[in-house]
Amino acid sequence: MLALKYDAAGLIPAIVQDYQDGAVLMQAYMNAEALQKTLASGETWFYSRSRQTLWHKGETSGHIQKVKEIYADCDQDCLLLKVEQVGNIACHTGQRSCFYERIK
């Protein structure tokens, strides 16, 4: 039985992965409303902690994410969204993935 565990702020981390090649594209946060909008629209919606509002990924850039599958982890406190990345750019910097800075 699914019982998602949101944090004290009502948020749950969401990892976004390319549906075809498995690349990790980004990590963001969702609240219950963002998850509901994602499920209803088939495109990703997130909650911006800095702006304190919902945002539709790709609304201004056109680089939307079409949701193929959504999974909850075993503790039900994190989500994995497998998407088709339209435009092949997920990061606001113009990179395909937000994970392009190698530390070691």
C-alpha positions as CSV (number, residue, x, y, z in Angstrom):
1,M,0.0,0.0,0.0
2,L,1.4,3.4,-1.0
3,A,1.7,5.9,1.8
4,L,4.2,8.6,0.6
5,K,6.2,10.3,3.4
6,Y,6.5,14.0,2.8
7,D,8.9,16.0,5.0
8,A,7.8,18.6,7.6
9,A,7.5,21.2,4.8
10,G,5.2,18.9,2.8
11,L,7.9,18.0,0.2
12,I,9.3,14.8,-1.2
13,P,12.6,14.5,-3.3
14,A,12.1,13.5,-6.9
15,I,14.9,12.1,-9.0
16,V,14.3,12.5,-12.7
17,Q,15.9,9.9,-15.0
18,D,15.9,9.5,-18.8
19,Y,13.5,6.7,-19.7
20,Q,15.6,5.4,-22.6
21,D,19.3,5.5,-21.5
22,G,18.9,5.7,-17.7
23,A,20.9,9.0,-17.3
24,V,20.0,10.9,-14.1
25,L,18.8,14.3,-15.4
26,M,17.9,16.2,-12.3
27,Q,16.6,16.2,-8.7
28,A,13.8,18.5,-7.5
29,Y,11.0,18.5,-4.9
30,M,7.4,17.8,-5.2
31,N,4.5,18.5,-2.9
32,A,1.2,16.6,-3.1
33,E,-0.2,19.2,-5.6
34,A,2.8,18.9,-7.9
35,L,2.5,15.1,-7.9
36,Q,-1.2,15.3,-8.6
37,K,-0.6,17.8,-11.5
38,T,2.2,15.5,-12.8
39,L,-0.1,12.5,-12.7
40,A,-3.0,14.4,-14.4
41,S,-1.0,16.1,-17.1
42,G,1.6,13.4,-17.9
43,E,4.3,16.1,-17.6
44,T,6.5,17.0,-14.6
45,W,5.5,19.6,-12.1
46,F,7.7,20.5,-9.1
47,Y,7.7,22.7,-6.1
48,S,10.3,25.5,-5.9
49,R,11.6,25.9,-2.4
50,S,13.1,29.3,-3.3
51,R,10.1,30.8,-5.0
52,Q,7.6,28.9,-2.8
53,T,5.4,28.0,-5.8
54,L,4.7,25.2,-8.3
55,W,6.5,25.1,-11.6
56,H,5.9,23.1,-14.8
57,K,9.2,21.9,-16.1
58,G,9.9,23.4,-19.5
59,E,7.1,25.9,-19.3
60,T,9.4,28.7,-20.5
61,S,12.2,26.7,-22.2
62,G,10.0,24.2,-24.0
63,H,12.2,21.4,-22.6
64,I,9.3,19.5,-21.0
65,Q,9.5,16.1,-19.5
66,K,6.9,13.5,-20.6
67,V,6.4,11.1,-17.7
68,K,6.6,7.4,-18.6
69,E,6.8,5.8,-15.1
70,I,6.9,6.9,-11.5
71,Y,8.3,4.8,-8.6
72,A,8.5,5.3,-4.9
73,D,11.5,4.0,-3.0
74,C,11.1,1.3,-0.4
75,D,10.7,3.8,2.4
76,Q,8.2,5.8,0.3
77,D,10.1,9.1,1.0
78,C,11.6,9.6,-2.4
79,L,10.3,9.4,-6.0
80,L,11.9,8.3,-9.2
81,L,10.4,9.7,-12.4
82,K,11.4,8.1,-15.7
83,V,10.8,10.6,-18.4
84,E,11.2,11.4,-22.1
85,Q,13.2,14.6,-22.0
86,V,11.9,16.8,-24.9
87,G,14.7,19.0,-26.3
88,N,17.4,16.9,-24.5
89,I,18.1,19.6,-22.0
90,A,17.0,19.2,-18.4
91,C,19.3,21.7,-16.6
92,H,18.6,25.4,-16.4
93,T,22.3,25.9,-17.3
94,G,21.7,24.4,-20.8
95,Q,23.3,21.1,-19.9
96,R,21.5,17.8,-20.6
97,S,21.8,16.8,-17.0
98,C,22.2,18.8,-13.8
99,F,24.9,16.3,-12.8
100,Y,27.8,17.5,-15.0
101,E,30.2,18.8,-12.3
102,R,32.6,16.0,-11.5
103,I,34.1,16.2,-8.0
104,K,36.6,13.3,-8.2
